[in-house]
């Protein structure tokens, strides 16, 4: 039997940015993120493999 959650329930974890300050900081981090090309050329690292390939029709 599944337990029903209160409609106002908020989990203790699972939220990426609990406030506006964190949202702004995450935005700044994303702006400065290295591209896959930079990772390969400057750091000799490879990005994660593609998880989903579009289907050819």
DAKA-V347328 format. One line per field, one symbol per residue. phi: phi as a letter, one per 40 degrees, with the letter a starting at -180 (. if undefined). psi: psi as a letter, one per 40 degrees, with the letter a starting at -180 (. if undefined). burial: # if it has 16 or more other C-alpha atoms within 10 Angstrom, else .. A space follows every 50 residues. Layout:
phi: ???
psi: ???
burial: ???
This chain:
phi: .ccccccccbccbgbcbcaccccccccccccccccdccdcccbfbbcdcc caccccc
psi: hihiiieehhidaehdheiddddddddddddehiidddddddefihiiih dhhihh.
burial: .................................................. .......
